[in-house]
Amino acid sequence: MALLITIIQSYSEELDLPQSFLKCINRQVKEMRISIVGVKGGSGKSTISLLLSKALAEQGENVLLVDRDPLGWSSRILGLKGDGLVKSVVEGKEPKDFYAEKNYNLGKLSVIKFFGEGPRFYTDMSIVHRSQPLMNKIEELYTQILKKKFDFYVVDNPSYVDFNDEVVKHELSIFLKNFPDEEILRIYVTDPSEPSIAATVDYVKKLESQSNVGKGYCVIINLVPPYPEDIDKVKISLNEALEETKLPKGFVLPFIEKLFQLTEIEDLEVPEEVKELARQLKDLKRK
């Protein structure tokens, strides 16, 4: 959709399109950024990022998955095993293998690997801070990707990030420079343990109180034992969490063993709950 609209806008004068039609088209140019966050590792943030990205692509959307988790798992599943954008720039290499794309029906799933894998991220960013040319190069390359135009941007994060974290502020500042009016939503992911849910509620309150960028949208309780009594119990906890955080939506995702054996995106079967989340986000985007 984003690509089609861009083509229409580019040739509007040659086609002599009526202004009323162009105004309608411009209203349709509305992208959405969805940041997947959570308190602890192992709750399935990267898996949810992949599942949601694939669900949207399979439903005909043009999606960019921004992997800004230094572990780089989601981009690796999508075939990116190189150094990532920041590491390549810091080492003076010709940046490659930090971006890939794959077609799904009428949609497309693209991915950008922002950081190198592991703790060297901190060393890389300290070098970048001391070099304006490196900062400029990272911005230039990321902006080239963003100009491809996408319907949805799904952002995979490490645990317990806030707006002052290095993994957040540099990528986000470049993004907002290109899309200052972008709609930004946050999805909070937790495992079903009571301490994790309580910590997630506190995290939602903290992050949303800090934020003047975007808003919280939903809580996903992931990895729930797939038994009716466990699911019913977690649904009660979810409703309590939504009432306390004032977030509008929530989902319970049962544990799926084969997701833990995932090695490539083709093996990823999207659960119905995530398909429904994708449909809701598409409806929200059209409003």
N, C-alpha and C positions, 0 to 999 in steps of 0.2 A: 504494500500500500504506500509506504513512504517513498519508494523508488518511483512508482507511477505518478504520484503527486509532484515529485521533483521534476519529472520529464514534462508534465503538463505546464508547470510554472515556467520552465526554461523556454518553451515554445509558444507561450501565450500570445505574444505580439504577432508572430508569424501566422498563428491560427486565428487571430482576430476574435478571441473568445469574449463573450459578454462579461461585463464587470460583475454582474450578479452571480454568474457561474464561478468566477475567480474568487469572489468573497466566500462562497460556499466551500470551495476547494481549500482556501487558506484556513478556514475553521477546522478542516479535517486534519491539518498538519499539527497533530498533537501527540508528542511522544510521552512516554512514561518511564521513569527510572525507579527500580525496585531494589532496595538494599536488604540483603539477607544477613541478619545479625543474631548474636546469641551470647550467652554468658560463658559457656564452657566448650572445650573441644570434645569431639565425639558425639555431639547431639545431632549431627547430620546436616549442618548448614550447607556444606559444599554439595552434598547429594540433593538437597532441596533446590539449590541454585541450578543444578543440571536438570533436574526433573521439570522445574517450572520453565526453564529456557526451552527445553525440548517440547513441552506441551504447547507453548505459545507458537513455536515454529511449526509444529504439526497442525495447528489451527490456522495457518496461513500468515503468521506475522513474521516480520523481519527483526530478528533479535540479536543483540550484542551482549554476550556474557563477559563482564569485566572481572577477571580473576585478580583481585588485589590481596589475596591470602598468600603470604610468602611460602607456604607449603606447596602451592601450585597444583593441588590435586585435580581440581575441576578442569583446568586447561590441559593437564596431562591426559585425562580421560578423553578429551576432544582431540588428542593427537599432538599437542605442543609439548615437546620434551627438551626444547632449547633453553637459552639463558634468560629469556624474558626481556622486556623493553629496557628497564632501568639498568640491569646488569650489563647488557650489550653496550649501551651508551657509555657507561662508566669505564668499561674496558676498551673503548675505542673501536669496537667491532662494527662491521656493517650490520645494522639490526635486521635480523631475519628470524623466522621461526618464532615470532612472538604474536602472530595473527594468523587465524585460519577461518575458513567458512565452509558450511555444508548445507546443501539444499534439502528441504523436507516438504514434499508435496508442493504447495504454492508458497510456502514460507522458507526462511533461511535462518540458520543458527551460526553466528560468528562468535569468535572468542578472541580476546586479547589477554596475553599473559603479561601482567604489569611488572612483577618483581622476579628476581632470581630466587631459587629455592633455598630455604633454610635461613639460619641466623645471619648470613652475610648481608642480608637486607639492610641491617643497621649500619654496617660499614659503607655500603653503597650510598645510602642516603646522606651520611655525614660528608662523603666526597661531593655529592651533588650540591649540598648546601653551600659549599665553598666555591662553586663554579657556576657563574651565570650562563656561560655557553652550554654546559651540560643541561642546566634547567631548560634553556631555550630549545635544545635538541629534543628533549623528552616531550616538551609541549608541542613542538612541531609535528613529531611523529604520531602522537596521540590524536592531535587535531585532524591529521589526515585520515585517520580511521573514523573519527566522529563525523566527518563530512560525508561519509558514505550514506548517512541517513538511515536510521533504524526506527522501528515502531516502539520497541521496548529495549531498555537497558537493565540487565539483571546483574547486580554486583555481589560477588562472593567475598566475604570478609573473614579475617581471623577472629578469635574470641574476644569478647569484651572491649570492642573498639569504642572510642568516642570521637568527637569532632576535632580534638587536638592531636590525635594519633598521627604519626608519620604516614601510615598506610592509607589514611583517610584524606588528610588535608591537601596533599599535593595533587592527587588524582582528581579530587572533588573540585579544587580551584580551577583546574584546566577545563573540566566538564562545564562548570557554571559560567566560565568565560564564553564558552560556545553556546550554551543553552541557559541563559539567566532566568528564564521563566518556566523551566521544565517542572512538570509535576513529579514530586519525589515521595515515594512511600517506603516505609520500613516494615519488614516482616520479621518477627521474633521467633526463633526456633529453640525449643528446649526438649530434653528427655522427660519421661513421665515421673521421675522421682520427686517427692514432695520438696526436698531442699532445692532442687533445680528449678522447679516451678516458682517457689518463693523468691529465689534469687533473680529469676527472670522478671517477675513483677517489679522488684526493686530496680532492676536495670531499665525496664520500660519507663518507670517514673523518672529516673535520673536522666536518661537520654532525651526523653520528650521535654523535660523541663529546660534542658540546655539548648534545645533546637530552635533555630529560626529558619531552618532549611527542611522543608518537607514535613511529614507527619507519620506517626505509627498507623498501621492498617490492620494487622492481625497477629495472632499468636498461633503457632503450630506446635502442638505437642507430638513429638516424633518418637518412633521406636517403642510404641505401646504394644505389650503382649497381645497377640491376636485372638483373645478370648472375650466373649461377650461381657463377663463380669468385670474384666480389667478395663475394657473400653468404656463401659458405663461409668465406672468409678472415675476414670480420667475425664470424661465429659463433664462431670460435676466440678472437678478441679478447674477445667477450662472455663466454664461459665463463671466461676468465682474469680478467676484471673481477669477475665474480660470486664467483669463488673468493677473490679478494683482499678484496672488500668484505663477504662473507658475506651478501649479499642473496639472497633465495630465488628470485627470478624474473628473467627477462630476455627481451627481444623484439628482433628485427631488423625494421625497417620499410624496404622499398625506396623509392627516390625515386619520387614520383608527380608528374609535371609539372603536371597540372591543379590540384593543390592550391595552386600558386603563382599561379594566376589566379583564386583564390577571391574572390567578392564578396558572397555571401550563403549562409546555412546550407543552403538547398535544394540548392545545387551540391555539397555536401559528401557524397561517397560514402565510407562508413566501410570501411577495409580489413579483411580477415578477421582479421588479427593483433590489431587493436584490439577487434573483436567478441569475440575469445577472451579478451583481457584483461578486458573488461567481464564476461564470464561467470565468470571466475575470481574477480573482486572480489565479485560477487553471491554466489557459493558461500562465500567467506570470510566475508562479512557474516552469512550464515545460521548459521554455526557458533557 
